[in-house]
Amino acid sequence: MPKRPKGPPLNAMRAFEAAARHVSFVAAAEELSVTPGAISQHIKTLEGWAGTALFRRNAQGVELTKAGASLVAEFSAAFDGLAEATRALRNLKPNADFHIAALPSVAQLWLPKRLSRVRAQFPHINFSVTAMENPPSLDRELFDLAIFIGEPNAEPEQICICPDLISPVGAPSLIEHMNHFVDTVLLHDQTWNDDWTIWSQNTGIELQDAQTGPQFSLYSLAVEEAKAGAGILMGHLCLLEDALASGALKSASEYTCPTGRFLFVHIPGATRQRPETQQVVALLNEGSA
């Protein structure tokens, strides 16, 4: 029996679609949880199979060739369809797990108490949480909703919970003996490293150096250090409701200012939502300012 012709590897095609959509090997690698080198190798495999270059590589990054650009729409539609079929297959499972993606600080500081309400309402469903720095594509990945802090947009699938307001906070014992911000250790989160500058510019309160002080890769670590009296942290108030209510942290200033960002829930399009999605969002939103 003669051999049937083979197409290129699915992983290579997936890598091309992500790289073409982002016009970046690095962004594609982040989306697919592989290295940029792996994306580059997949692209080379696909180019070898097709016998033509799909990307031009240069010092600034990559750009699509004419041949590569001609494939983007069809490849994107194909992988959109595959994602839709995968989600439909997943939803055939009775009481399929409900997957939530969240910013690490949201997952650690804002979500637990609210998720306990959700679990009480839906005891037959397993709710899992994945902490990640950037929102996933709900069109492509099997997440049922995402909770992040970011810029608002006009999409109906983005539900704003509350504005991201910031104000300095610290341990009560430290604040009682604090005379001025100039003489106080400032704690910094590396993701929101402009917090102190934003607050100073909005309030007119001078800081000796808005960038000096201990740096933390996770906001929750910075919060724990603030509780321990290591310094004053710029508090994202939507994340610190429990710490402020319990007295573990105390406001260090009467001045609050918005960052221009919002805490939001992002849900899939109507045809891709789980039957429980809207109820879950309503329960998460309960009591939020």
C-alpha positions in Angstrom: 0.0 0.0 0.0 1.5 3.4 -1.0 2.3 5.8 1.8 -0.1 8.6 2.3 1.3 12.2 2.3 1.9 13.6 5.8 1.3 17.1 7.0 3.6 19.0 9.3 3.6 18.4 13.0 0.6 19.9 14.9 2.9 21.5 17.4 4.8 23.3 14.7 1.6 24.6 13.2 0.4 25.8 16.7 3.8 27.5 17.2 3.5 29.3 13.9 -0.1 30.5 14.6 0.9 31.9 18.0 4.1 33.5 16.6 2.2 35.0 13.6 -0.6 36.3 15.8 1.9 38.0 18.2 4.5 38.7 15.5 6.9 37.6 18.3 8.6 34.3 19.2 8.9 35.4 22.8 5.2 36.2 23.2 4.3 32.9 21.5 6.6 31.0 23.8 5.0 32.6 26.8 1.5 31.7 25.6 2.4 28.1 24.8 4.7 27.6 27.9 7.8 26.7 26.0 11.1 28.5 25.3 11.6 31.0 22.4 14.2 28.5 21.1 11.5 25.8 20.9 9.2 28.2 18.9 12.1 29.0 16.5 12.8 25.3 16.0 9.1 24.6 15.3 9.0 27.5 12.8 12.1 26.1 11.0 10.4 22.7 10.8 7.4 24.2 9.2 9.5 26.3 6.8 11.4 23.2 5.9 8.2 21.3 5.2 6.7 24.2 3.2 10.0 25.0 1.4 9.7 28.7 2.0 10.5 31.3 4.7 7.5 32.3 6.8 9.4 34.8 9.0 12.3 37.2 8.5 14.6 37.3 11.5 16.5 40.5 12.4 18.1 42.2 15.4 14.8 43.9 16.4 12.9 40.6 16.4 10.9 38.9 13.6 8.4 39.9 10.9 6.2 37.8 8.7 7.1 37.2 5.1 4.4 37.7 2.4 4.0 33.9 2.4 3.7 33.8 6.2 1.2 36.6 6.3 -1.0 34.9 3.7 -1.5 32.0 6.2 -2.4 33.9 9.3 -6.2 34.1 8.9 -6.7 30.5 8.0 -4.4 29.2 10.7 -6.1 31.4 13.4 -9.6 30.2 12.2 -8.4 26.6 12.4 -7.1 26.9 15.9 -10.1 28.9 17.0 -12.2 26.0 15.8 -10.0 23.4 17.5 -10.3 25.3 20.8 -14.1 25.5 20.4 -14.3 21.8 19.8 -12.0 21.0 22.8 -14.2 23.1 25.0 -17.3 21.4 23.8 -15.7 18.0 24.5 -14.6 19.1 28.0 -18.2 20.3 28.8 -19.6 16.9 28.1 -18.1 15.7 31.3 -20.6 15.9 34.2 -19.6 18.6 36.7 -16.4 19.4 34.8 -13.8 21.3 36.7 -14.2 25.1 36.7 -10.8 26.7 35.9 -9.9 30.2 37.0 -6.8 32.1 36.0 -5.8 35.0 38.3 -3.0 37.4 38.9 -0.9 36.0 41.7 -1.7 38.8 44.1 -5.4 38.4 43.3 -5.2 34.7 43.8 -3.5 35.0 47.2 -5.2 38.1 48.7 -8.6 38.7 47.1 -9.9 35.4 45.8 -9.8 32.9 48.7 -12.7 34.3 50.8 -14.9 34.9 47.8 -14.1 31.5 46.3 -15.3 29.8 49.5 -18.8 31.4 48.9 -18.7 30.0 45.3 -17.7 26.5 46.5 -20.5 26.5 49.1 -23.0 27.3 46.3 -21.6 24.7 43.9 -20.3 21.8 46.1 -20.4 19.4 43.2 -17.9 21.3 41.1 -14.1 21.4 41.6 -12.8 25.0 41.3 -9.1 25.2 40.4 -7.0 28.4 40.4 -3.9 29.0 38.3 -1.8 32.0 39.2 -0.2 33.8 36.2 1.2 37.2 35.4 -0.7 37.8 32.2 -4.3 37.1 31.3 -4.8 34.0 29.1 -6.7 33.9 25.9 -10.2 32.6 26.9 -10.8 31.9 23.2 -7.9 29.4 23.2 -7.3 28.1 26.7 -9.6 26.0 28.9 -10.1 28.7 31.5 -13.7 29.5 32.5 -12.8 33.0 33.7 -9.8 35.2 34.5 -9.4 37.8 37.3 -6.7 40.5 36.8 -5.9 44.1 37.5 -5.4 46.1 34.3 -6.7 48.7 31.9 -10.4 48.7 31.3 -11.8 48.1 27.8 -15.1 48.2 26.1 -15.5 44.4 25.7 -18.8 43.1 27.2 -16.8 40.1 28.5 -14.7 42.3 30.8 -16.6 43.0 34.0 -15.1 45.7 36.2 -15.3 44.9 39.9 -13.7 48.0 41.4 -11.1 50.7 40.6 -7.5 50.1 41.7 -7.0 52.6 44.4 -3.6 53.0 46.2 -2.6 54.4 49.5 0.4 53.7 51.8 -0.1 51.1 54.6 2.1 49.6 57.3 2.1 47.8 60.6 0.4 49.8 63.3 3.5 49.7 65.5 5.6 51.3 62.7 3.0 53.9 61.8 2.7 55.1 65.4 6.4 56.1 65.4 6.6 57.4 61.8 7.2 61.1 61.4 7.5 61.5 57.7 7.8 59.4 54.6 11.3 60.7 53.9 12.7 58.9 56.9 10.7 55.7 56.3 11.7 52.5 54.4 9.5 52.2 51.3 8.6 48.6 50.2 8.2 48.0 46.5 6.4 45.4 44.3 8.4 44.7 41.1 5.3 44.4 38.9 3.9 47.8 40.1 7.2 49.5 40.5 5.8 52.9 39.7 3.3 52.9 42.6 5.1 55.3 44.9 5.8 57.7 42.0 2.1 57.7 40.9 0.9 58.3 44.5 3.5 61.1 45.1 2.6 62.9 41.8 -1.1 62.7 42.5 -1.0 63.8 46.1 1.8 66.3 46.0 3.6 64.5 48.9 7.3 64.6 48.4 9.4 61.4 48.7 13.2 61.5 48.9 13.5 58.7 46.4 10.4 56.9 45.1 12.4 54.0 43.8 14.6 53.2 46.8 13.8 50.3 49.1 13.4 46.5 49.2 12.0 45.0 46.1 9.6 41.9 46.0 8.7 39.7 43.1 5.3 38.9 44.6 3.0 41.5 46.0 1.9 39.1 48.8 5.5 38.9 50.0 5.6 42.6 50.2 2.4 42.6 52.2 3.8 40.1 54.7 6.9 42.3 55.1 4.7 45.3 55.7 2.8 43.4 58.4 6.1 42.5 60.0 7.1 46.2 60.2 9.8 46.1 57.6 8.6 49.3 56.0 5.6 51.1 54.4 4.0 49.5 51.3 1.9 51.2 48.7 -1.4 49.3 49.3 -3.7 48.3 46.5 -6.8 48.6 48.7 -8.9 46.1 46.8 -6.4 43.4 47.8 -6.0 44.5 51.4 -9.6 44.5 52.7 -8.9 41.6 55.2 -5.6 43.0 56.4 -7.0 46.4 57.1 -10.2 45.1 58.7 -8.2 42.9 61.0 -5.8 45.6 62.0 -2.8 43.7 60.7 -2.1 46.7 58.5 -3.1 50.4 59.0 -3.4 53.3 56.7 -0.3 55.5 56.7 -1.9 58.5 55.0 -5.4 59.9 54.4 -4.6 60.3 50.7 -5.8 57.8 48.2 -5.4 57.9 44.4 -6.5 55.8 41.4 -3.9 54.1 39.2 -6.2 54.1 36.2 -6.5 50.3 36.4 -9.3 48.2 37.6 -9.8 44.8 39.2 -11.8 42.9 36.6 -13.3 39.5 35.8 -12.9 38.4 32.2 -15.3 35.7 30.9 -15.5 33.8 27.6 -18.0 34.8 25.0 -21.6 33.8 25.6 -21.5 30.6 23.5 -18.4 29.4 25.4 -19.6 30.1 28.9 -20.4 27.4 31.4 -24.0 27.3 32.8 -22.7 28.5 36.2 -20.4 31.3 34.9 -22.8 34.2 35.5 -23.7 33.0 39.0 -20.0 32.5 39.9 -19.2 36.1 38.8 -22.1 37.4 40.8 -20.9 35.6 43.9 -17.3 36.8 43.4 -18.6 40.4 43.0 -20.7 40.3 46.2 -19.6 42.9 48.7 -17.0 44.5 46.4 -16.9 48.3 46.3 
